[in-house]
Amino acid sequence: DAQAGPRGLALIRHWLGTRSILVTGAGGSIGSELCRQCARHGATRLVLVEISELLLSTIESELRASFPSVELISVLGDCGDPAVIKHALARAQVDAVFHAAAYKHVPVLEAQLREAVRNNVLASHTVAEAAVLAGVGQFVLISTDKAVNPINALGASKRGAEMVCQALDRKQARTRFVTVRFGNVLGSAGSVVPLFRKQIAAGGPVTVTDPRVTRYFMTIPEACLLILQAVSSSTKGAVYTLDMGQPVPIVKLAEQM
């Protein structure tokens, strides 16, 4: 909370107050933290859309225990299925959608191009179009800095999702589209930190593909709070790239761990 500052927190709480929020990928590392932050800062209802039964039940149980006054609606299914997202949006009057569901593992997606496009581009189009048809006031795409001049399947597919949102934003005035890009978040699913931790626990070795590689890092709560701050003060069609600080050499991170 200190990172957002008093003015940033006031903006977030004013924007979230009494709102109904739908989060796709609600059980993932980013989606679940967005749910926590929304509940903490004033949302009255959360619609949780998640394809994993285990992740959905886990985040629902946690939120019920930590935020008993927040109404929770859980929807199990693939948000890229038009019937699933239409059903989720029909369960409540949704004010804003945070689209966090995505595939994001760089090496895996290089070998799975069809799934990268299907899940990151086509599913984003399905969710965004459904939000417009449902009259949702704001749609937030969680993107990545790899979408800038993309050089891999992840970056290209997330840039495709951004272009979908930009096109829909220009075509209509009902739903305000905002894109937020950020770099690696510490401890997120599929990131290098859990991999290094597992390798260290096994007695090594810790593998670094190339000692010249650098990454920008931020904690998950920091990233999600900045997403909310950007969205609460955004203009229509805005694309934000979060300031991730200074790049960290992966080999240095491995050595410190």
Backbone hydrogen bonds in HBPLUS format (Angstrom, degrees):
<---DONOR---> <-ACCEPTOR-->    atom                        ^
c    i                          cat <-CA-CA->   ^        H-A-AA   ^      H-
h    n   atom  resd res      DA  || num        DHA   H-A  angle D-A-AA Bond
n    s   type  num  typ     dist DA aas  dist angle  dist       angle   num
A0009-LEU N   A0005-GLY O   2.91 MM   4  6.14 161.8  1.95 159.6 164.8     1
A0010-ALA N   A0006-PRO O   2.96 MM   4  6.10 153.9  2.03 142.9 150.3     2
A0011-LEU N   A0007-ARG O   2.98 MM   4  6.24 155.0  2.04 148.6 154.8     3
A0012-ILE N   A0008-GLY O   2.99 MM   4  6.25 160.3  2.03 148.5 153.8     4
A0013-ARG N   A0009-LEU O   2.89 MM   4  6.09 168.9  1.91 154.7 157.1     5
A0014-HIS N   A0010-ALA O   2.92 MM   4  6.00 150.7  2.01 142.5 150.9     6
A0015-TRP N   A0011-LEU O   2.90 MM   4  6.07 160.4  1.94 148.7 154.2     7
A0016-LEU N   A0012-ILE O   2.83 MM   4  5.99 160.8  1.87 154.2 159.8     8
A0017-GLY N   A0013-ARG O   2.97 MM   4  5.61 142.2  2.12 134.6 142.9     9
A0019-ARG N   A0016-LEU O   2.85 MM   3  5.40 162.5  1.88 147.4 145.8    10
A0018-THR N   A0042-GLY O   3.18 MM  24  6.20 144.4  2.31 148.5 141.5    11
A0044-THR N   A0019-ARG O   2.96 MM  25  5.79 146.6  2.08 143.4 154.1    12
A0095-ASP N   A0020-SER O   2.82 MM  75  5.30 157.1  1.88 140.8 148.6    13
A0096-ALA N   A0020-SER O   3.39 MM  76  6.83 150.5  2.49 155.3 159.3    14
A0021-ILE N   A0045-ARG O   2.91 MM  24  6.23 165.3  1.93 156.0 153.0    15
A0047-VAL N   A0021-ILE O   2.79 MM  26  6.17 160.2  1.83 151.4 156.5    16
A0022-LEU N   A0096-ALA O   2.93 MM  74  6.33 165.8  1.95 160.2 165.0    17
A0098-PHE N   A0022-LEU O   2.79 MM  76  6.21 163.9  1.82 165.5 171.1    18
A0023-VAL N   A0047-VAL O   2.96 MM  24  6.29 162.6  1.99 170.7 171.6    19
A0049-VAL N   A0023-VAL O   3.02 MM  26  6.09 167.3  2.03 166.7 162.6    20
A0024-THR N   A0098-PHE O   3.00 MM  74  6.43 161.9  2.03 160.3 165.3    21
A0025-GLY N   A0049-VAL O   2.89 MM  24  6.04 121.7  2.24 144.8 161.6    22
A0028-GLY N   A0025-GLY O   3.04 MM   3  5.52 163.1  2.07 117.9 123.3    23
A0026-ALA N   A0049-VAL O   3.13 MM  23  5.71 166.8  2.14 142.4 143.8    24
A0032-SER N   A0028-GLY O   2.86 MM   4  5.53 161.1  1.89 138.8 144.8    25
A0034-LEU N   A0030-ILE O   2.93 MM   4  6.20 153.4  2.00 154.1 162.2    26
A0035-CYS N   A0031-GLY O   3.02 MM   4  6.30 151.7  2.10 145.2 152.7    27
A0036-ARG N   A0032-SER O   3.04 MM   4  6.38 156.7  2.09 145.1 150.8    28
A0037-GLN N   A0033-GLU O   2.91 MM   4  6.13 167.4  1.93 152.7 155.8    29
A0038-CYS N   A0034-LEU O   2.86 MM   4  5.99 163.0  1.89 150.7 155.7    30
A0039-ALA N   A0035-CYS O   2.98 MM   4  6.13 164.5  2.00 150.8 155.1    31
A0040-ARG N   A0036-ARG O   2.85 MM   4  6.01 154.6  1.92 148.6 156.5    32
A0041-HIS N   A0037-GLN O   2.98 MM   4  6.06 145.2  2.10 146.6 154.5    33
A0043-ALA N   A0038-CYS O   2.97 MM   5  5.43 162.2  2.01 155.4 150.3    34
A0071-GLU N   A0044-THR O   2.95 MM  27  6.22 160.0  2.00 153.8 147.1    35
A0046-LEU N   A0071-GLU O   2.85 MM  25  6.28 158.8  1.90 166.6 173.1    36
A0073-ILE N   A0046-LEU O   2.93 MM  27  6.28 154.9  1.99 161.9 164.0    37
A0048-LEU N   A0073-ILE O   2.73 MM  25  6.06 155.5  1.78 157.3 165.9    38
A0075-VAL N   A0048-LEU O   2.73 MM  27  5.94 158.9  1.78 178.4 170.9    39
A0050-GLU N   A0075-VAL O   3.13 MM  25  6.57 159.0  2.18 164.0 169.6    40
A0077-GLY N   A0050-GLU O   2.99 MM  27  5.86 161.8  2.03 124.5 130.3    41
A0056-LEU N   A0052-SER O   2.97 MM   4  6.07 157.8  2.02 149.7 156.3    42
A0057-SER N   A0053-GLU O   3.05 MM   4  6.23 167.0  2.07 149.2 152.4    43
A0058-THR N   A0054-LEU O   2.95 MM   4  6.09 150.9  2.04 147.6 156.4    44
A0059-ILE N   A0055-LEU O   3.05 MM   4  6.20 171.5  2.05 152.3 153.2    45
A0060-GLU N   A0056-LEU O   3.00 MM   4  6.06 157.6  2.05 148.1 155.2    46
A0061-SER N   A0057-SER O   3.05 MM   4  6.04 160.3  2.09 140.0 145.1    47
A0062-GLU N   A0058-THR O   3.08 MM   4  6.28 160.1  2.12 146.7 152.4    48
A0063-LEU N   A0059-ILE O   2.95 MM   4  6.07 165.3  1.97 149.3 153.1    49
A0064-ARG N   A0060-GLU O   2.96 MM   4  6.11 158.2  2.01 149.4 155.5    50
A0065-ALA N   A0061-SER O   3.14 MM   4  6.31 153.0  2.21 143.8 150.3    51
A0066-SER N   A0062-GLU O   2.95 MM   4  6.16 158.2  2.00 151.2 157.6    52
A0067-PHE N   A0063-LEU O   2.74 MM   4  5.45 157.1  1.79 147.4 153.0    53
A0070-VAL N   A0067-PHE O   3.09 MM   3  5.71 163.7  2.12 121.4 126.4    54
A0081-ASP N   A0078-ASP O   2.92 MM   3  5.54 166.6  1.94 121.5 125.5    55
A0084-VAL N   A0081-ASP O   2.94 MM   3  5.35 123.4  2.27 111.5 125.7    56
A0085-ILE N   A0081-ASP O   3.21 MM   4  6.56 163.5  2.24 164.8 168.4    57
A0086-LYS N   A0082-PRO O   2.98 MM   4  5.94 155.4  2.04 143.7 151.3    58
A0087-HIS N   A0083-ALA O   3.01 MM   4  6.01 155.7  2.07 138.3 145.0    59
A0088-ALA N   A0084-VAL O   2.93 MM   4  6.19 156.7  1.98 148.6 155.3    60
A0089-LEU N   A0085-ILE O   2.98 MM   4  6.14 160.9  2.01 147.3 151.6    61
A0090-ALA N   A0086-LYS O   3.02 MM   4  6.14 135.8  2.22 138.8 150.9    62
A0090-ALA N   A0087-HIS O   3.19 MM   3  5.07 127.0  2.49  91.3 105.2    63
A0091-ARG N   A0088-ALA O   3.26 MM   3  5.36 147.9  2.37  98.4 107.5    64
A0137-GLY N   A0095-ASP O   3.13 MM  42  5.37 122.5  2.48 119.1 131.7    65
A0138-GLN N   A0095-ASP O   3.23 MM  43  6.62 141.0  2.39 142.3 152.7    66
A0097-VAL N   A0138-GLN O   2.92 MM  41  6.39 152.8  1.99 150.6 158.7    67
A0140-VAL N   A0097-VAL O   2.74 MM  43  6.00 165.0  1.77 167.9 173.3    68
A0099-HIS N   A0140-VAL O   2.82 MM  41  6.04 170.2  1.83 170.2 173.4    69
A0142-ILE N   A0099-HIS O   3.25 MM  43  6.04 168.1  2.27 144.9 143.3    70
A0109-LEU N   A0105-HIS O   3.03 MM   4  6.16 166.8  2.05 164.1 168.0    71
A0110-GLU N   A0106-VAL O   3.21 MM   4  6.42 141.4  2.36 148.6 158.8    72
A0111-ALA N   A0108-VAL O   3.12 MM   3  5.63 140.7  2.28 108.7 118.2    73
A0112-GLN N   A0109-LEU O   3.09 MM   3  4.65 149.7  2.18  92.6 102.1    74
A0116-ALA N   A0112-GLN O   3.00 MM   4  6.26 153.4  2.07 152.0 160.6    75
A0117-VAL N   A0113-LEU O   3.02 MM   4  6.27 162.6  2.05 154.1 156.8    76
A0118-ARG N   A0114-ARG O   2.84 MM   4  6.03 165.8  1.86 150.9 155.8    77
A0119-ASN N   A0115-GLU O   2.87 MM   4  5.77 171.6  1.88 147.6 150.5    78
A0120-ASN N   A0116-ALA O   2.97 MM   4  5.62 151.0  2.05 135.2 144.4    79
A0121-VAL N   A0117-VAL O   2.96 MM   4  5.05 145.7  2.08 124.1 134.2    80
A0122-LEU N   A0117-VAL O   2.97 MM   5  6.35 162.2  2.00 159.2 164.9    81
A0123-ALA N   A0118-ARG O   2.94 MM   5  6.18 137.6  2.12 145.9 158.6    82
A0125-HIS N   A0121-VAL O   2.99 MM   4  6.30 151.3  2.07 148.7 156.8    83
A0126-THR N   A0122-LEU O   2.97 MM   4  6.28 154.5  2.04 145.9 152.9    84
A0127-VAL N   A0123-ALA O   2.95 MM   4  6.22 164.8  1.97 155.6 158.1    85
A0128-ALA N   A0124-SER O   2.89 MM   4  5.97 165.5  1.91 149.4 154.3    86
A0129-GLU N   A0125-HIS O   2.89 MM   4  5.91 166.8  1.91 149.9 153.9    87
A0130-ALA N   A0126-THR O   3.05 MM   4  6.12 157.2  2.11 142.5 149.2    88
A0131-ALA N   A0127-VAL O   2.95 MM   4  6.16 149.1  2.05 145.5 154.0    89
A0132-VAL N   A0128-ALA O   3.08 MM   4  6.42 153.6  2.15 147.9 154.2    90
A0133-LEU N   A0129-GLU O   3.01 MM   4  6.30 166.4  2.03 152.8 156.0    91
A0134-ALA N   A0130-ALA O   2.94 MM   4  6.09 140.3  2.10 141.4 152.1    92
A0136-VAL N   A0131-ALA O   2.99 MM   5  5.30 167.0  2.00 160.7 157.6    93
A0135-GLY N   A0132-VAL O   3.04 MM   3  5.18 156.6  2.09 105.3 112.7    94
A0176-ARG N   A0137-GLY O   2.90 MM  39  6.09 175.2  1.91 136.3 137.3    95
A0139-PHE N   A0176-ARG O   2.86 MM  37  6.11 161.6  1.89 152.0 153.6    96
A0178-VAL N   A0139-PHE O   2.88 MM  39  6.25 154.6  1.95 166.3 171.4    97
A0141-LEU N   A0178-VAL O   2.88 MM  37  6.32 159.9  1.92 158.9 164.8    98
A0180-VAL N   A0141-LEU O   3.01 MM  39  6.33 166.3  2.03 175.3 174.6    99
A0143-SER N   A0180-VAL O   2.76 MM  37  5.64 166.2  1.78 150.9 151.9   100
A0147-ALA N   A0144-THR O   3.10 MM   3  5.72 166.5  2.12 115.2 118.9   101
A0145-ASP N   A0182-PHE O   3.24 MM  37  5.29 145.3  2.37 115.0 115.3   102
A0148-VAL N   A0145-ASP O   3.20 MM   3  5.74 167.8  2.21 113.8 117.4   103
A0156-ALA N   A0152-ASN O   2.93 MM   4  6.13 165.2  1.95 156.5 161.4   104
A0157-SER N   A0153-ALA O   2.87 MM   4  5.88 160.3  1.91 146.2 151.7   105
A0158-LYS N   A0154-LEU O   2.94 MM   4  6.12 159.8  1.98 154.5 160.2   106
A0159-ARG N   A0155-GLY O   2.89 MM   4  6.03 147.6  2.00 142.2 151.7   107
A0160-GLY N   A0156-ALA O   2.90 MM   4  6.13 146.7  2.01 139.5 149.0   108
A0161-ALA N   A0157-SER O   3.02 MM   4  6.36 147.2  2.13 140.0 148.1   109
A0162-GLU N   A0158-LYS O   2.98 MM   4  6.29 151.0  2.06 142.2 149.9   110
A0163-MET N   A0159-ARG O   2.93 MM   4  6.22 156.0  1.99 150.0 156.0   111
A0164-VAL N   A0160-GLY O   3.02 MM   4  6.30 148.3  2.12 144.7 153.2   112
A0165-CYS N   A0161-ALA O   3.12 MM   4  6.43 159.8  2.16 147.6 151.9   113
A0166-GLN N   A0162-GLU O   2.86 MM   4  6.16 155.3  1.93 150.7 158.4   114
A0167-ALA N   A0163-MET O   2.92 MM   4  6.05 154.3  1.99 144.5 150.9   115
A0168-LEU N   A0164-VAL O   3.02 MM   4  6.29 163.0  2.05 151.2 155.5   116
A0169-ASP N   A0165-CYS O   2.88 MM   4  5.98 148.0  1.99 143.2 152.5   117
A0170-ARG N   A0166-GLN O   3.11 MM   4  6.34 148.7  2.21 141.1 147.8   118
A0171-LYS N   A0167-ALA O   3.13 MM   4  6.35 142.5  2.28 142.4 152.6   119
A0237-GLY N   A0177-PHE O   2.92 MM  60  5.13 131.3  2.16 146.9 160.9   120
A0179-THR N   A0238-ALA O   2.96 MM  59  6.35 164.7  1.98 154.6 159.6   121
A0240-TYR N   A0179-THR O   2.78 MM  61  6.14 167.2  1.80 158.5 160.0   122
A0181-ARG N   A0240-TYR O   2.65 MM  59  5.97 169.5  1.66 161.4 165.1   123
A0242-LEU N   A0181-ARG O   2.91 MM  61  6.25 167.8  1.92 168.3 167.0   124
A0218-MET N   A0184-ASN O   3.13 MM  34  6.57 123.2  2.47 136.7 152.1   125
A0188-SER N   A0185-VAL O   3.30 MM   3  5.83 166.7  2.32 133.0 131.3   126
A0186-LEU N   A0218-MET O   2.68 MM  32  5.79 147.8  1.78 137.1 148.5   127
A0191-SER N   A0188-SER O   3.01 MM   3  5.50 160.6  2.05 138.7 137.7   128
A0196-PHE N   A0192-VAL O   2.86 MM   4  6.13 163.4  1.89 158.5 162.2   129
A0197-ARG N   A0193-VAL O   2.91 MM   4  6.13 161.2  1.94 154.8 160.6   130
A0198-LYS N   A0194-PRO O   2.96 MM   4  6.13 154.5  2.03 143.3 149.5   131
A0199-GLN N   A0195-LEU O   2.97 MM   4  6.25 158.7  2.02 151.5 157.5   132
A0200-ILE N   A0196-PHE O   2.87 MM   4  6.08 156.0  1.92 152.7 159.0   133
A0201-ALA N   A0197-ARG O   2.96 MM   4  6.16 158.7  2.01 146.0 151.9   134
A0202-ALA N   A0198-LYS O   3.10 MM   4  6.31 137.7  2.29 139.2 150.0   135
A0204-GLY N   A0199-GLN O   2.76 MM   5  5.06 150.2  1.85 163.8 154.1   136
A0203-GLY N   A0200-ILE O   2.94 MM   3  5.10 159.9  1.98 108.2 113.6   137
A0213-VAL N   A0210-ASP O   3.08 MM   3  5.68 167.1  2.09 122.3 126.4   138
A0250-ILE N   A0213-VAL O   2.99 MM  37  5.93 166.7  2.01 146.8 150.9   139
A0215-ARG N   A0248-VAL O   2.92 MM  33  5.32 157.1  1.97 137.1 142.3   140
A0248-VAL N   A0215-ARG O   2.72 MM  33  5.32 177.0  1.72 148.4 148.5   141
A0223-ALA N   A0219-THR O   2.98 MM   4  6.24 165.3  2.00 155.9 159.8   142
A0224-CYS N   A0220-ILE O   2.97 MM   4  6.19 167.4  1.98 160.3 163.1   143
A0225-LEU N   A0221-PRO O   2.95 MM   4  6.03 156.7  2.01 147.6 153.9   144
A0226-LEU N   A0222-GLU O   3.01 MM   4  6.20 157.1  2.07 150.0 156.1   145
A0227-ILE N   A0223-ALA O   2.94 MM   4  6.23 144.0  2.07 143.1 153.7   146
A0228-LEU N   A0224-CYS O   3.06 MM   4  6.35 163.1  2.09 148.4 151.1   147
A0229-GLN N   A0225-LEU O   2.93 MM   4  6.20 152.9  2.01 144.2 152.4   148
A0230-ALA N   A0226-LEU O   2.87 MM   4  6.00 161.1  1.90 147.0 151.7   149
A0231-VAL N   A0227-ILE O   2.95 MM   4  6.15 164.8  1.97 154.4 158.5   150
A0232-SER N   A0228-LEU O   2.93 MM   4  5.98 156.8  1.99 146.2 152.4   151
A0233-SER N   A0230-ALA O   3.33 MM   3  5.57 145.9  2.46 100.1 109.4   152
A0234-SER N   A0231-VAL O   3.34 MM   3  5.02 173.4  2.34 104.4 104.9   153
A0238-ALA N   A0235-THR O   3.21 MM   3  5.58 149.5  2.31 138.8 134.4   154
A0252-LYS N   A0249-PRO O   3.04 MM   3  5.28 125.5  2.35 102.4 116.1   155
A0253-LEU N   A0249-PRO O   3.09 MM   4  6.49 156.6  2.15 152.8 159.5   156
A0254-ALA N   A0250-ILE O   2.91 MM   4  6.21 159.0  1.96 152.6 158.3   157
A0255-GLU N   A0251-VAL O   2.99 MM   4  6.18 155.9  2.05 141.2 147.6   158
A0256-GLN N   A0252-LYS O   2.90 MM   4  6.15 160.3  1.94 151.7 156.6   159
A0257-MET N   A0253-LEU O   2.98 MM   4  6.20 157.6  2.03 150.1 156.0   160
